[in-house]
Amino acid sequence: MELICIGLSHRSAPLAIRERLALPEPQQVEVLQRLAQAPVEALWVSTCNRVEVYLAAPTARLGRERVHAELRALGGAEALEHLYEHEGEAALVHLFRVASSLDSMVLGEAQILGQLKDSFERGQGAGAVRGEMTRVCAAAFSCAKRVRTETAIGRAATSMASAAVQLASKVFDGLRDKTVLVVGAGEMGELAARHLRQAGAGRLWITNRTLARAEALAGEVAGVARPFEELLSLVAAADVVVTSTASQVPLFTRDNVSALSKGRKGRPLFMVDLAVPRDIDPEVGSLDWVHAYDVDDIQKFVAENAAARAEEAHKASGLVAQEVARFAKDRALRDGMPVLARLRQRAEGIARAEVERTLAALGDDLSDKQKKSIEAMGRAIVNKLLHEPTARLRAVGPEGDGNRLAGAAAELFGLTTEESGAAQDTPQAVQAASGGRR
């Protein structure tokens, strides 16, 4: 079966084109069932940044025609102008890189793996993902897990909100026993609050000019909503302040923050300003017990993290290459085993016939022990004859040598699929082909 990937993404197509192919789940299932008519298998992957179709088909041409027809019907002829295509090992590499978040807009983001698994389950439910595609996806998921385990690609923050929280955690060596105040319950405040909760912040307060919004967000992140009128008293009690309001003038000045120092008794205050215009006057940073950061400071931190992720991406690419090679080798072995099963059946049939002929010629004078020795000799010859080709097939590399060797064996010994029936591809036959050792 040939593996082929056809799709478009944020790299190749504008949002307007991607939107046309962003299908609701029921429609994805309908398309999958049209694409995956036996023996073809299909996987439909749809996220905000990509729509990709993976097919396992007898020929790439057959798969390509089916996918193009569907995409043309859904997105118009213009959609075809933005498609990319990967075939064979290149398709494998692409899928493994997508699963490992090496093809994402934000390197190392974790969401894509969950989205791929959802697509896989949907494909299985539709009957479109079967044997070959299941093996391919399982290997891709395993590769992604290895990348996240053996590299730090997912550990460095790349958004402003996550970077602010990571920086605060770094300063205090964790937030578990800290009191954190989020000022503003807009989009940025919500992101910051969620990251703070994930970081294990001790007490999490949310304040907002509209208390109802603070209460709604506090309910989602297991925090406590506090009235905006208490702003400065809340700051006095906090260890960390993350602010992101729409105020046109600074909420925090050197004067009003400096006035809080007496009650803090030298306890440091970490303040992050994610607002533009700024909520924190730059002069606040001149207080020796205040660590103040604005969006430019955080952006530098994000840029450093992005560079670190790029280094980790290089390591991850090496792991992907290893996993693709491992899968290709395993598949070559699977493809070659049926040929060995047929060869073993042929050899065992010949040996059995020759043993019976020999025993008949020797008559009834042989003892049971002598008869068993002759039968064992026949089996030993077969095992020794097939040991070397089995071992060589196990040792093949990922470049398709397994198929070449198996094809050569079938040609040399005149083996055909029909001569031994469909039973040759069963697990039992494959086990027998390897001499009972796997």
C-alpha positions as CSV (number, residue, x, y, z in Angstrom):
1,M,0.0,0.0,0.0
2,E,1.3,3.5,-0.9
3,L,0.9,6.2,1.7
4,I,0.0,9.6,0.3
5,C,-0.7,13.0,2.0
6,I,-2.5,15.8,0.2
7,G,-3.4,19.0,2.0
8,L,-3.0,22.7,2.7
9,S,-2.0,24.6,5.7
10,H,-1.2,28.1,7.0
11,R,2.0,27.8,5.0
12,S,0.4,27.2,1.7
13,A,-3.2,28.6,1.7
14,P,-4.9,31.8,3.0
15,L,-7.5,31.5,5.7
16,A,-10.4,32.1,3.2
17,I,-9.4,28.8,1.4
18,R,-8.8,26.8,4.6
19,E,-12.3,27.9,5.9
20,R,-14.0,26.2,2.9
21,L,-12.5,22.9,3.9
22,A,-13.1,23.2,7.7
23,L,-16.0,20.7,7.7
24,P,-18.2,19.8,10.7
25,E,-17.5,16.3,12.0
26,P,-20.6,14.6,10.4
27,Q,-19.5,15.9,7.0
28,Q,-15.9,14.7,7.6
29,V,-17.3,11.2,8.2
30,E,-19.2,11.3,5.0
31,V,-16.1,12.3,3.0
32,L,-14.1,9.7,4.7
33,Q,-16.5,7.0,3.8
34,R,-16.4,8.1,0.2
35,L,-12.6,8.2,0.1
36,A,-12.0,4.9,2.0
37,Q,-13.7,2.5,-0.4
38,A,-11.8,-0.8,0.0
39,P,-8.9,-1.4,-0.2
40,V,-8.2,2.3,0.3
41,E,-7.9,3.7,3.8
42,A,-8.3,7.4,4.7
43,L,-7.5,9.8,7.6
44,W,-8.9,13.4,7.5
45,V,-7.0,15.9,9.7
46,S,-8.6,19.3,10.2
47,T,-7.4,22.0,12.6
48,C,-7.4,25.8,12.4
49,N,-4.1,25.7,10.6
50,R,-4.4,22.7,8.3
51,V,-6.6,20.3,6.4
52,E,-4.8,17.2,5.3
53,V,-6.0,13.8,3.9
54,Y,-3.8,10.8,4.4
55,L,-4.5,7.7,2.2
56,A,-3.2,4.2,2.2
57,A,-3.9,3.1,-1.4
58,P,-2.7,0.4,-3.8
59,T,-1.3,3.2,-6.0
60,A,-0.7,6.9,-5.4
61,R,-2.6,7.8,-8.6
62,L,-5.8,6.2,-7.4
63,G,-5.6,8.0,-4.0
64,R,-4.7,11.4,-5.6
65,E,-7.7,11.3,-8.0
66,R,-10.2,10.6,-5.2
67,V,-8.8,13.3,-2.9
68,H,-8.7,16.0,-5.7
69,A,-12.2,15.2,-6.7
70,E,-13.4,15.7,-3.1
71,L,-11.4,18.8,-2.4
72,R,-12.5,20.4,-5.7
73,A,-16.2,19.7,-4.8
74,L,-15.7,21.2,-1.3
75,G,-13.3,24.1,-1.9
76,G,-13.6,24.9,-5.6
77,A,-10.9,24.6,-8.2
78,E,-9.0,27.4,-6.4
79,A,-8.3,25.1,-3.4
80,L,-6.3,22.8,-5.6
81,E,-3.9,25.6,-6.4
82,H,-2.7,25.7,-2.8
83,L,-2.3,21.9,-2.2
84,Y,0.9,20.2,-1.3
85,E,1.5,16.5,-1.6
86,H,3.8,14.0,0.0
87,E,4.2,10.4,-1.2
88,G,5.8,7.3,0.3
89,E,8.4,7.9,2.9
90,A,8.0,11.7,2.5
91,A,4.4,11.3,3.6
92,L,5.5,9.3,6.6
93,V,8.0,11.9,7.6
94,H,5.4,14.7,7.2
95,L,2.9,12.9,9.4
96,F,5.5,12.2,12.1
97,R,6.6,15.8,12.0
98,V,3.0,17.0,12.3
99,A,2.3,14.7,15.3
100,S,5.5,15.9,16.9
101,S,4.5,19.6,16.5
102,L,7.4,20.3,14.2
103,D,5.1,21.6,11.5
104,S,3.0,23.8,13.8
105,M,2.8,27.6,13.7
106,V,4.1,27.5,17.3
107,L,6.9,24.8,17.5
108,G,6.3,22.3,20.3
109,E,2.6,23.2,21.0
110,A,0.8,20.2,22.4
111,Q,-2.6,20.6,21.0
112,I,-1.9,19.1,17.6
113,L,-1.3,15.6,18.9
114,G,-4.7,15.6,20.6
115,Q,-6.3,16.8,17.4
116,L,-4.6,14.0,15.4
117,K,-5.8,11.4,17.9
118,D,-9.3,12.7,17.6
119,S,-9.0,12.4,13.8
120,F,-7.8,8.9,14.1
121,E,-10.7,7.9,16.4
122,R,-13.1,9.5,14.0
123,G,-11.6,7.6,11.1
124,Q,-11.8,4.3,12.9
125,G,-15.4,5.0,13.8
126,A,-16.2,5.6,10.2
127,G,-14.5,2.4,9.1
128,A,-12.0,4.5,7.1
129,V,-8.9,3.7,9.3
130,R,-8.0,0.1,9.3
131,G,-4.9,-2.0,9.4
132,E,-2.2,-0.1,7.5
133,M,-3.4,3.4,8.6
134,T,-3.7,2.2,12.2
135,R,-0.1,1.0,12.2
136,V,1.1,4.3,10.6
137,C,-0.8,6.5,13.2
138,A,0.3,4.4,16.1
139,A,4.0,4.9,15.0
140,A,3.4,8.6,14.6
141,F,1.9,9.0,18.1
142,S,4.8,7.0,19.5
143,C,7.2,9.3,17.7
144,A,5.5,12.4,19.1
145,K,5.7,11.0,22.6
146,R,9.4,10.3,22.3
147,V,10.0,13.8,21.0
148,R,8.2,15.4,24.0
149,T,10.0,13.1,26.4
150,E,13.5,13.3,25.0
151,T,13.6,17.0,24.1
152,A,12.6,20.3,25.7
153,I,10.6,21.5,22.7
154,G,7.4,21.9,24.7
155,R,8.8,23.3,27.8
156,A,9.6,26.9,26.8
157,A,6.7,29.4,26.8
158,T,6.0,31.1,23.5
159,S,2.9,33.2,24.3
160,M,3.0,36.5,26.3
161,A,0.7,35.1,29.0
162,S,2.5,31.8,29.4
163,A,5.9,33.6,29.3
164,A,4.8,36.0,32.1
165,V,3.7,33.1,34.3
166,Q,6.9,31.1,33.5
167,L,9.0,34.2,34.4
168,A,7.1,34.6,37.7
169,S,7.7,30.9,38.6
170,K,11.3,31.3,37.8
171,V,11.7,34.3,40.1
172,F,10.0,32.7,43.0
173,D,11.1,29.1,42.3
174,G,7.4,28.1,41.9
175,L,4.1,29.7,42.8
176,R,2.6,27.0,45.0
177,D,2.6,29.1,48.2
178,K,2.2,32.5,46.5
179,T,-0.7,34.9,46.3
180,V,-1.3,36.0,42.7
181,L,-3.5,38.9,41.6
182,V,-4.8,39.1,38.0
183,V,-6.0,42.6,37.1
184,G,-8.4,42.5,34.1
185,A,-10.6,39.7,32.9
186,G,-10.3,40.2,29.2
187,E,-8.7,37.7,26.8
188,M,-5.1,38.2,28.0
189,G,-6.2,38.1,31.7
190,E,-8.1,34.9,31.0
191,L,-5.0,33.3,29.4
192,A,-2.8,34.5,32.2
193,A,-5.2,33.1,34.9
194,R,-5.4,29.7,33.2
195,H,-1.6,29.5,33.0
196,L,-1.3,30.5,36.6
197,R,-3.7,27.8,37.7
198,Q,-1.8,25.3,35.6
199,A,1.4,26.5,37.3
200,G,-0.1,25.7,40.7
201,A,-0.5,29.2,42.0
202,G,-1.5,29.1,45.7
203,R,-4.2,31.8,46.0
204,L,-5.5,33.2,42.8
205,W,-7.5,36.5,42.9
206,I,-9.2,38.0,39.9
207,T,-10.3,41.7,39.9
208,N,-11.9,43.6,37.1
209,R,-13.9,46.9,36.8
210,T,-16.9,44.8,36.0
211,L,-17.2,42.4,38.9
212,A,-19.4,39.9,37.0
213,R,-16.6,39.2,34.5
214,A,-14.1,38.7,37.3
215,E,-16.6,36.3,39.0
216,A,-17.1,34.4,35.7
217,L,-13.4,33.9,35.2
218,A,-12.7,33.1,38.8
219,G,-15.3,30.3,38.5
220,E,-13.5,28.8,35.5
221,V,-10.0,28.8,37.1
222,A,-10.9,28.0,40.7
223,G,-10.0,31.6,41.8
224,V,-11.6,34.2,43.9
225,A,-13.2,37.4,42.4
226,R,-12.4,40.6,44.3
227,P,-13.9,44.1,43.8
228,F,-11.8,46.5,41.8
229,E,-12.1,49.1,44.5
230,E,-9.8,47.0,46.6
231,L,-7.1,47.1,44.0
232,L,-4.2,48.6,46.0
233,S,-5.0,46.6,49.1
234,L,-4.9,43.4,47.0
235,V,-1.6,44.4,45.6
236,A,-0.3,45.0,49.1
237,A,-1.0,41.4,50.0
238,A,0.1,39.8,46.7
239,D,3.4,38.3,45.6
240,V,2.6,38.4,41.9
241,V,0.5,40.9,39.9
242,V,-0.4,40.3,36.3
243,T,-2.2,43.2,34.8
244,S,-3.9,43.6,31.4
245,T,-6.6,46.2,31.5
246,A,-7.8,48.7,28.8
247,S,-7.0,51.7,31.0
248,Q,-5.6,54.7,29.1
249,V,-3.5,55.8,32.1
250,P,-1.3,53.8,34.4
251,L,-3.1,52.1,37.3
252,F,0.1,51.7,39.2
253,T,2.5,54.6,39.8
254,R,5.7,54.9,41.8
255,D,3.7,56.9,44.5
256,N,0.8,54.4,45.0
257,V,3.0,51.3,44.9
258,S,5.7,52.9,47.1
259,A,3.1,53.6,49.7
260,L,2.6,49.8,50.1
261,S,6.2,49.1,51.1
262,K,5.7,49.5,54.9
263,G,3.2,46.7,55.2
264,R,5.2,44.3,53.0
265,K,8.3,44.4,55.3
266,G,10.7,43.9,52.4
267,R,8.7,41.1,50.8
268,P,9.4,41.3,47.0
269,L,6.6,42.1,44.5
270,F,6.7,40.7,41.0
271,M,4.6,42.8,38.5
272,V,3.9,41.9,34.9
273,D,2.2,44.4,32.6
274,L,0.7,42.9,29.5
275,A,-1.4,46.0,28.6
276,V,-0.8,48.5,25.9
277,P,-1.0,51.4,26.9
278,R,0.8,50.3,30.1
279,D,-0.9,49.7,33.4
280,I,2.3,50.1,35.3
281,D,4.3,53.3,35.1
282,P,8.0,52.6,34.2
283,E,9.1,54.4,37.4
284,V,7.6,51.6,39.5
285,G,10.5,49.4,38.4
286,S,12.9,51.7,40.1
287,L,11.7,50.5,43.5
288,D,14.3,48.0,44.8
289,W,11.7,45.5,46.1
290,V,9.6,45.5,42.9
291,H,10.4,43.4,39.8
292,A,8.4,45.0,37.0
293,Y,8.2,43.8,33.4
294,D,6.3,45.2,30.5
295,V,5.4,43.7,27.1
296,D,8.8,44.5,25.6
297,D,10.5,42.7,28.4
298,I,8.2,39.7,28.0
299,Q,8.6,39.7,24.2
300,K,12.4,39.4,24.7
301,F,11.8,36.4,26.9
302,V,9.5,34.8,24.3
303,A,12.1,35.4,21.6
304,E,14.7,33.6,23.7
305,N,12.3,30.7,24.2
306,A,11.5,30.6,20.5
307,A,15.3,30.3,19.8
308,A,15.6,27.5,22.4
309,R,12.7,25.7,20.8
310,A,14.4,25.9,17.4
311,E,17.4,24.2,18.9
312,E,15.2,21.5,20.4
313,A,13.4,21.2,17.0
314,H,16.8,20.2,15.5
315,K,17.1,17.4,18.0
316,A,13.5,16.4,17.4
317,S,14.0,16.1,13.7
318,G,16.7,13.6,14.3
319,L,14.3,11.5,16.5
320,V,11.7,11.7,13.8
321,A,14.2,10.4,11.2
322,Q,15.0,7.5,13.5
323,E,11.3,6.6,14.1
324,V,10.5,6.8,10.3
325,A,13.4,4.4,9.7
326,R,12.2,2.1,12.4
327,F,8.7,2.0,10.9
328,A,9.9,1.5,7.3
329,K,12.1,-1.4,8.5
330,D,9.2,-3.1,10.3
331,R,6.9,-2.6,7.3
332,A,9.5,-4.1,5.0
333,L,9.7,-7.1,7.4
334,R,5.9,-7.5,7.4
335,D,5.8,-7.3,3.6
336,G,8.5,-9.9,3.2
337,M,7.1,-12.4,5.7
338,P,4.3,-13.8,3.5
339,V,6.8,-14.8,0.8
340,L,8.9,-16.6,3.4
341,A,5.8,-18.3,4.7
342,R,5.1,-19.6,1.2
343,L,8.7,-20.7,0.8
344,R,8.6,-22.5,4.1
345,Q,5.4,-24.3,3.1
346,R,7.0,-25.3,-0.2
347,A,10.1,-26.6,1.5
348,E,8.3,-28.5,4.2
349,G,6.1,-30.1,1.6
350,I,9.1,-31.3,-0.4
351,A,10.8,-32.5,2.8
352,R,7.8,-34.4,3.9
353,A,7.3,-36.1,0.6
354,E,11.0,-37.2,0.5
355,V,10.9,-38.5,4.0
356,E,7.8,-40.6,3.2
357,R,9.5,-41.9,0.1
358,T,12.6,-42.8,1.9
359,L,10.8,-44.5,4.7
360,A,8.7,-46.5,2.2
361,A,11.9,-47.6,0.4
362,L,13.6,-48.8,3.6
363,G,10.6,-51.0,4.6
364,D,9.5,-52.1,8.0
365,D,12.9,-53.0,9.3
366,L,13.5,-49.5,10.8
367,S,12.9,-49.0,14.5
368,D,10.7,-46.1,15.7
369,K,13.8,-44.2,16.8
370,Q,15.3,-44.5,13.3
371,K,12.1,-43.3,11.7
372,K,11.9,-40.3,14.0
373,S,15.6,-39.5,13.2
374,I,14.8,-39.4,9.5
375,E,11.8,-37.2,10.0
376,A,13.9,-34.9,12.2
377,M,16.5,-34.7,9.6
378,G,14.0,-33.5,7.0
379,R,12.8,-30.7,9.4
380,A,16.4,-29.7,10.2
381,I,17.3,-29.3,6.6
382,V,14.3,-27.0,6.0
383,N,15.1,-24.9,9.1
384,K,18.8,-24.6,8.2
385,L,17.9,-23.7,4.6
386,L,15.5,-20.9,5.6
387,H,17.5,-19.6,8.5
388,E,19.8,-17.3,6.4
389,P,17.0,-15.7,4.3
390,T,14.9,-15.1,7.4
391,A,17.9,-13.5,9.2
392,R,18.7,-11.3,6.2
393,L,15.1,-10.1,6.0
394,R,15.2,-9.2,9.6
395,A,18.3,-7.2,9.1
396,V,17.1,-5.1,6.1
397,G,17.4,-1.4,6.3
398,P,14.7,1.2,5.7
399,E,15.4,1.8,2.0
400,G,12.9,-0.9,0.8
401,D,15.5,-3.8,0.6
402,G,13.0,-6.0,2.4
403,N,10.6,-5.8,-0.5
404,R,13.5,-6.3,-3.0
405,L,14.8,-9.4,-1.2
406,A,11.3,-10.9,-0.8
407,G,10.5,-10.3,-4.4
408,A,13.7,-11.9,-5.5
409,A,13.0,-15.0,-3.4
410,A,9.5,-15.3,-4.9
411,E,10.9,-15.0,-8.4
412,L,13.7,-17.5,-7.9
413,F,11.5,-20.2,-6.3
414,G,8.5,-19.5,-8.6
415,L,6.2,-18.7,-5.6
416,T,2.8,-17.3,-6.2
417,T,0.1,-16.2,-3.8
418,E,-2.4,-18.6,-5.3
419,E,-0.3,-21.7,-4.8
420,S,-0.7,-21.7,-1.0
421,G,-3.9,-19.8,-0.5
422,A,-4.8,-16.8,1.6
423,A,-3.8,-18.6,4.8
424,Q,-0.2,-17.7,4.0
425,D,-0.7,-14.1,5.4
426,T,-2.0,-15.1,8.7
427,P,0.0,-14.4,11.9
428,Q,0.5,-18.1,12.3
429,A,2.1,-18.4,8.8
430,V,4.2,-15.3,9.5
431,Q,5.3,-16.9,12.8
432,A,6.2,-20.1,11.0
433,A,8.1,-18.2,8.3
434,S,10.5,-16.9,11.0
435,G,11.1,-20.3,12.3
436,G,8.9,-19.8,15.3
437,R,11.3,-17.0,16.7
438,R,10.1,-13.4,16.7
